[in-house]
Amino acid sequence: MTSRTNGILIRLLRPSTDDDDDDDDEEEAARPTKRLRSCDTDLTIVVGGEGSDKNQQKTYEYHSQIMAMHSRYVDAMLATPMKEKRSRTITFPEIDPSDWEQMMQYLQPVASPPTTTQAVLRVLPWYDKYEFQDGLRLCDAVLTKLLTFQVENVGQLSDYVQAAGAAYQHQLPRTKIKCLSFCRELFRKREARLGLTPVTISAFVPVLHEEHAVWQKVVGLIGPMAGNPEKDAILANPFFPDLLVRAILSTDYEYNLDKKVSSIRVRNSGWAGVNGTYNRVTTTAATGNNNGTHHDVYEKITASFESYFVAKRTGDGVWLLCRREPLGGLLNRQAPGYTQKVLFVSKAHPLSILPPRGGWEPFENDYAIASPIIKFD
C-alpha cells in the first residue's frame, strides 16, 4: 500500500449513514475521501447503549485495516478467534456516541485538534482504554501546548490539576515532564494550594503515586494527621482528599495567626466613603450584636457619624464590607437606631483570619461599581 493510498484510507474514519447512498454525484465529488470505490467497508462498530438503554446505540461502518492501524485493541479483536472476528462487529457500550464521533474526528489528518483541556480529558480515557496510540499522542501534544501551569492562576487550577492527574494516569510523557514543575510549585506556594478542593485532589492522586518529591511535600502537610505511614494505604483511603484539604486549611490558619494585623487599608472602591484605614475592633463594638454573627472585624468611623466595617460571617467564610449609619444622627453602637447595608462580599476559607485582598463583588446586582482592594499594614 502506497503512502498516498494510506493517507486516503485514514480519512475514512467518518461514520457513514444510510442517507449517504442517496447523495448525488456532485456531492460525492466534493467529498472524494468519504469512501473508497475500490473496496467496501467490512467492520461494524456499535457504540453506546450500556445497560438496557438500547435507544442510545449508534452503528458505524469502517474499514477493518484502518481501525486496526489506529487501535491495538481492535487489531487484537480481529486477529484472534473470537466472535468479533467472525461477525466483523465490535461493540463499545460504555462510550457515548458523541464522544466516539469526537474521537474519530480528531484522528483525521485534516481535522482540527481539541482546543480546550476539557475536550482532551473527555476523549483521553477512551483512547487509552482501547489503545488508540495516535489518539494518545495527539492528546499528549495538545495538553503540552495548552497548559502553561502558572500556579498563580488560581482560576484555572482545577484544569491544571485534572490535566496533571490524567497525564500520569494515562502515561503521556511530554505532558508529565511539563507537569512536574507545576506539581512541585503547587504544594510549595501557600496561595496556590489554598485553591485545592477534594474533587481536584482526587484527580491529582496518580501524580502522588508516582512522584516521590511531590508526595514528600504532601507528607509535610498531613504527616501528623495521617496515622498511617504507608503511602498506598493513605492514597487509597476515600477520606484522603478531605484530610489534605483540612491540613492545608489548618496550616493556613496558623500562618494567618502569625500575620494577624491591627489595621487594614481599603482602596480602589467606587463607593464613596469606603476607602480608608480600618482598625481591628471587637465584634460587639463594631456590629452591635452579641449573637456571634460576625467576628474578625475591622472598622472605620467617619466624621459624619457613619461607620464602615469589614467582617467575616461565622461558619461559611464569607467576608462582608458593610456601611452602618445612625438613624438619629448620633452613633450609638449599642442602640437599635441605625441602618446597616452590605455593600460588597468576598468568599474565603472558613478558617481565614484576614479578609481577602481581592475578589470583592457588589452585594446587589442592580448597580455596577468598582470593587475594593484590601492592603495589610
N, C-alpha and C positions, 0 to 999 in steps of 0.2 A: 504494500500500500504506500503510495507516494505521500510526501508531506502535504501536498496540495489537497489530495483526496482526504487525508486525515483531518485537515483543517475544516473541510466542508462537513465531514461526519460529525465533528464535535458540535457543530451548530444545530444538530438535530435534536437537542435536548428539550426544546419547547414542546409541551404536550399538544397532541392533535385532538380534534373533536370530529364528530360525525358531520358537522356542518362544513368541514373543510372540503369534503368530496364535492360540494356544490359550487365551490369557488370557480369563477370564470378564468380564462386564460390570461387576462390582463393582470388579475390579482396574483396569479401564480408567478408571472414574470417579475412582479415587483418584489416577490419573496422567493428567490431562487434557492435558498438554503433550507427551506422548510422541510423538505423530504427529498430522498434520492429516487430518481426514476428507475434506477437500475436494480434496486432491491427494496423489499418491503420490510416494515418493522416486524420483529419476531419476539418481542418481550413485552408483556403486560405488567404494569406496576399499579397496584391498588393501594391508595393512601387514605388514612383516616378510618373512622367508623369503629374506634376502640370500644369494647363492650357490646352493648346491644343497639347502639345508635348507628345503624347502617345507612341512614339518610345522609350522614356526613362523609360517606365514602366518595372518592373520585378515582377514575381509571385513566391511565395514561399509557400510550404506546411508544416504545423506544426500540432502537437497535441494540441488541444484547452486547455486541462488541464495544459499543461506545460506553454503555453503562458499566461494563466490566473494567474498562480502562480507568474510569473515574473512581470506582468503589471496589475495594478489595472484598468487602462483604458480598456484593453482587457477584463478583468473579468466583468466590468460593461456592456460593449457592448454585451457580450454573456449572461448576466444574466437578461437583460431587454427585453421586447417585441419590439425589433427594427428589421429593415430589416437585419442587420448584423447577428442576431441570427438565422433568418430564412434561409438566404443564406449561412451562415457559411463563409462569406467573409468580411474582414476588409481592408480598403484602407488607406494608408498613402501617399497622393500625394506629400506633401512638402518635404519628406525625400528622399535624393539621395540614390539610391540603394547601392552605395559603402559605404555610411555612415551606412546604415541599416546592411550590412554584418559585418562591424566592431562592431556595437552594439551587434549583436548576437554572434560574435566570442568571445568578451570579457566576455560574460555571461557563456561560457562553463567552467566547473571546471578545465579542463586540459589545457586551453588556457593561453597564456602569457598576462599579463595586459598591458595597454598602457605604453609606455616608455618615452614619452615627454609630456610637458604641452599642446602643441598644439593638440596632439592626444586626450587628455582628453577633451579639450574645443570643439572639433569637435563633440563628441557624447553626451556630458553632456546636452545640451539643449533638445535633443530628449528624453533622459532618464527621464528628469524632466517633460516635457510636457505630456508624455504618461505614467507617473507614473511607470517606471521600478525601483522598490525600490532596487533590487540587483545591478543594474547599478549605481544608485546614491551612494550607499555605496562603490562600487568599486572606483568610481571617487574620492570620499572623501578620501579614504585610499591612493590612488596613488598620489594625489596632496599633501597630508600631507607629504608623503615621498620624493617627487620630489623637493619641494620648500624649499630652505634654507633661503630665504628672507634676504639676506645681502644687505642693501641699498647702500653699496659702489660699488656693482657690477652693474654699470650703463648699461653695455652691455645687461643684461637680465632684465632690468627694465620693459620693455613692457610686458614680460611674467608674471612677478610678479604682475603687476597692473591688467592685464586681469584675472589672476587666483583669485586675491583678490575680484574683482568685481563679478566674476562667483560664488565664494563661498557664497557671500551674496545674490546674485540674486536667486541661486538655493538651498540655505539653506543647506550647507554642514558643519555640526557642528564642526568636527575636523579641517578642513581647516580654518574655521573662527577664531578659537582660535589662530592658528598659524599666521593668517594674521594680527591680531590686533596690535601686537607689531611692525610689519613691517609698518603698516599704520601710526602709531604714529611717527615712526622714519622718514618716508618718508617726512613729512612736517616739521619736526624739523631740518633736516640737509639740508643746502643750496645746497651742491653738489649733493645730491640725487634728490631733487625736480627740479633742472635745467634740468634733463633728461626727464621731463614730456612733452608730446605733447597733442594737442587737442584730438587725437584719443585715447590715453591711459587714459586721464581724463574722456572721455565719458564712457569707460569701468569701471571706478572707482566710478561712481555715486551711484550704490547701496550701497557701503560702507558708503558714506557720508550721505545717507538717514538714516542709522541705527545707526552709531557710533557717538554719540554726541561729544565725546572728539576729534575725528578726524575732525569733522565739525568745531569745535571751532578754530582749527589751520588754517583751510581754511579761516574762517571769519577774522582772524588776517591779512590775506594777501589781501582779496578782500573787506573788510569792507567799506572803503571809496569809492570804485568804484561800489559796487553792486547796491545801490539805492533802494533796497527792503529788508526789514528785514525778510521776510518770507522765511524760508529755502526751502520749497517745490517749491515756485514760482521761486526762483533762480535756483534750480537744473533742473526745467522743461524748463528753457529758453534755446533754442538751441545755444545761443551765450555764455553760461556759460563756456564751455571748453576754448574758445579763451580768455574770460575775465580772467580766472585764469592763463593762460599762460602769458598774458600781465602783470598781477600783480606780478607773480614770476620774470619775467624779469626786471620789474621796481624795485623790491626790490633788485635784484642782482646788478642792475646799481648803486643804491645808496650805496650799500655795497662796490662796487669797487671804487667808487669815494673817499670813506674814505681810501681805501687801495692803492690808486694810488702811484706808486713808481717812483723814478727818474732814476733808472738803473735796468737792469736785467742781469742774467748770463746764458749763453748758454753752455751746457755741453753735452758730450756723442756723439756728431756728428762725423761721419766718414769722413766728408768733410773738407779738410784742410782749416784752416783759419776761420771756422765758430765759433768755441768755443771761449769764452771770455766774457768780460763785455761790455754791450751795454748801452749807455746813452740816456735818453729821449731828443729828439730834435723836432723842428718844422717840419711840413710836408714839406714845401718848401725846407728847408735846406737839408733834407735827400734825397728827391726823385727828386728834380729839376723840379717839375711841380706845377702849380697853379690851376689845374683843379679839385681838390678835390678828386682825385682817391684814395688817402691814407690819413689816419690820425692815431693818436696814434702810433708814430714811435719811435723806439729805434735803435740807430746806433752805429757801431763800425768801426773805421778807422785804417787801418794797416800801417806799415812803408813803404810798397811798393805802397802806394797811391791808394789802392783799399779799398772799404768800403763794409760792410755788414749791412743790416738793417732788422728789424722785423717791419712789418706794417700791419694794418688791412684795407682791402678794404671797401670802403663806401657802406653801404646798405645791404650786404649779410652776414657780419660777418666772412668772410674768412680771415685768417691771412696768411701772406706770409713771408718767410725768403729768402731774395734776396742778390745776390752779384752784386756790381756795381764797374766797373773799368774804368779808363780813357783810351782813345784811344792813346793819345799822351804822356802818362807818367806823366801828371800833373792832379791833382784833381781839376777840375773847376766845381763846383756844378751847376753853372748857365748856362754853355755852353753845347751844344749837343754832345760834343766829348767824349762819354763814352758808354759802353755797359752795359746792365742790364740783369741779368738772375735770374729767380725764381728757387730756389733750393728745398725748402720744403713748404708744405701748411698744414694748420690745420683748421678745421671748429669749430666755436664757435657761441654763440648767437650774434645777431646783436647789442645788447646793451653792449656787453662786453667791458671793459676798458683795462684789462690786457690780454696779449697773453696767449694762453693755455699752461699749463705746459707740457702736453704730446699730443699724438695723431698726431704728425707731420709725414707726409709721403712725400717721394720724389715726386717732381712735374712731373718728367718724369719717365716712367715705364721701360726705357731701361737700367737702372742701379740699382744695389742693394747696399745700403749704410746705415750705422747705423743712425737712426733718432735722432735728438737732444731732450734734455730735458731742460726746462727753469726753473730757480730758481729766486725768487724775493729777493732782498736785504731788 
